[in-house]
Amino acid sequence: MKIAIPLIGGKLCTHFGHCEQFAIVTVENGKIAKQETLTPPPHAPGVIPNWVADQGCTDILVGGMGEAAQAILQERGIKVTCGAPSDTPENLVALYLRGELVDSDNACDHDHDDHHGHGCGGH
């Protein structure tokens, strides 16, 4: 399992497209085996989801994400979990592995009308 987590200031960035870096956490036998911090390419439609898939990730934990990005990730076989809190990658991965991080509503940190396609769910 290889989990991607968008970061800002070392914690989960609630807006996927605006993150500074990604934690790429490799999990083996239920434990963190390796953790890398990578800087994604500049934000443009479809670029970051494909870049995450190209890193070999199997899962992604996000606060919020647009439907287009979700669709790309799902097409590439990546499990998307929305509604993650702003926390460290280590804590988020621990919650996820225990089954305590469940896919929920988008946690975008600014207001959106639903018609902007920023809802998690609706797939």
C-alpha positions as CSV (number, residue, x, y, z in Angstrom):
1,M,0.0,0.0,0.0
2,K,1.3,3.4,-0.9
3,I,-0.7,6.4,0.5
4,A,-0.5,9.9,-0.8
5,I,-1.3,12.9,1.5
6,P,-1.3,16.5,0.3
7,L,0.6,18.7,2.7
8,I,0.9,22.3,3.6
9,G,3.2,23.2,6.5
10,G,3.8,19.5,7.3
11,K,0.1,18.7,7.8
12,L,-2.8,17.7,5.5
13,C,-3.8,20.5,3.2
14,T,-7.6,20.5,3.0
15,H,-7.6,21.8,-0.6
16,F,-5.9,19.2,-2.8
17,G,-4.9,21.5,-5.6
18,H,-3.2,24.1,-3.4
19,C,-0.8,21.9,-1.4
20,E,2.9,22.6,-1.3
21,Q,4.1,19.0,-1.1
22,F,2.8,15.4,-0.8
23,A,3.7,12.8,1.8
24,I,4.1,9.5,0.0
25,V,3.8,6.8,2.7
26,T,4.6,3.2,2.0
27,V,2.9,0.7,4.3
28,E,4.1,-2.9,4.7
29,N,2.6,-5.4,7.1
30,G,0.4,-2.7,8.6
31,K,3.2,-0.4,9.5
32,I,4.9,2.6,7.9
33,A,7.9,1.3,6.1
34,K,9.0,4.5,4.3
35,Q,7.9,8.1,4.0
36,E,8.9,10.5,1.4
37,T,8.0,14.1,0.9
38,L,7.7,15.1,-2.8
39,T,6.9,18.4,-4.5
40,P,4.2,18.0,-7.1
41,P,4.3,19.7,-10.6
42,P,2.5,23.1,-11.0
43,H,-1.2,22.9,-10.5
44,A,-3.2,22.5,-13.8
45,P,-6.3,20.4,-14.5
46,G,-5.4,16.7,-14.4
47,V,-1.7,17.2,-13.7
48,I,-1.5,16.4,-10.0
49,P,-3.9,13.4,-10.0
50,N,-1.9,11.8,-12.8
51,W,1.4,12.6,-11.1
52,V,0.1,10.9,-7.9
53,A,-0.8,7.8,-9.9
54,D,2.6,7.9,-11.6
55,Q,4.3,7.7,-8.1
56,G,2.7,4.3,-7.7
57,C,0.2,5.3,-5.1
58,T,-2.7,3.0,-4.2
59,D,-4.6,5.3,-1.9
60,I,-5.0,9.0,-1.3
61,L,-6.2,10.8,1.9
62,V,-7.6,14.3,1.3
63,G,-9.7,17.0,2.9
64,G,-11.4,18.0,-0.3
65,M,-11.1,17.4,-4.0
66,G,-12.9,18.3,-7.2
67,E,-14.8,15.6,-9.0
68,A,-12.6,15.7,-12.1
69,A,-9.5,14.9,-9.9
70,Q,-11.4,12.2,-8.2
71,A,-12.4,10.6,-11.5
72,I,-8.8,10.6,-12.8
73,L,-7.6,9.0,-9.6
74,Q,-10.3,6.4,-9.6
75,E,-9.7,5.6,-13.3
76,R,-6.0,5.0,-12.4
77,G,-7.1,2.6,-9.6
78,I,-6.5,4.8,-6.6
79,K,-8.8,4.7,-3.6
80,V,-9.9,8.2,-2.6
81,T,-10.8,9.0,1.0
82,C,-12.2,12.5,1.5
83,G,-12.9,14.4,4.7
84,A,-9.5,13.8,6.4
85,P,-8.6,16.3,9.1
86,S,-5.6,18.6,9.0
87,D,-3.1,16.4,10.8
88,T,0.4,14.9,10.3
89,P,0.8,12.1,7.7
90,E,1.8,9.6,10.5
91,N,-1.4,10.2,12.5
92,L,-3.6,10.1,9.4
93,V,-2.0,6.8,8.1
94,A,-2.5,5.3,11.6
95,L,-6.2,6.3,11.6
96,Y,-6.6,5.0,8.1
97,L,-5.0,1.6,8.9
98,R,-7.2,1.2,11.9
99,G,-10.3,1.9,9.7
100,E,-11.1,5.1,11.7
101,L,-10.7,7.5,8.7
102,V,-13.9,7.1,6.7
103,D,-14.8,8.7,3.4
104,S,-17.0,11.7,4.3
105,D,-17.9,15.2,3.0
106,N,-15.4,17.5,1.5
107,A,-13.5,19.6,4.0
108,C,-12.5,22.4,1.7
109,D,-11.3,25.3,3.8
110,H,-13.2,27.9,1.9
111,D,-16.8,28.2,0.7
112,H,-18.0,26.6,-2.4
113,D,-21.4,26.2,-4.0
114,D,-22.2,22.6,-4.7
115,H,-22.4,23.2,-8.4
116,H,-18.7,23.9,-8.6
117,G,-18.1,20.1,-8.4
118,H,-16.1,20.1,-5.1
119,G,-18.3,17.5,-3.4
120,C,-16.8,14.3,-2.3
121,G,-19.3,11.5,-2.9
122,G,-21.7,11.8,-5.8
123,H,-19.7,9.3,-7.8
